[in-house]
Amino acid sequence: MALQITDASFDEVVLKSDKPVLVDFWATWCGPCRMLGPVIEEVAKEYEGKVVVGKIDVDSNQEFAAKYGVRNIPTVLVFKNGEVVGRQVGVAPKKTYTDALDSLL
């Protein structure tokens, strides 16, 4: 299952991770975000142990959304060694996310 990430845990979970990290910036009221949710959960299951997959609610956690210029949701960022190495704005097919992760493994 995807981790629930907050502004308080972002540094530890995402930036200090020794594995690639996929972060879904979303909100409960966002229809496309709800469409993407099951895809993110599938990716979390498939890559368990190899990749950290998490979700951050932008309504209650605005610090890192602002820091990384997230203006539209859903936005999925992929991190490696604390740096953004991939960005997908809007809903995309699952393969878009798995290809991004596979390139880092």
Order of alpha helices (4+ residues) and beta strands (2+ residues): beta-alpha-beta-alpha-beta-alpha-beta-beta-alpha
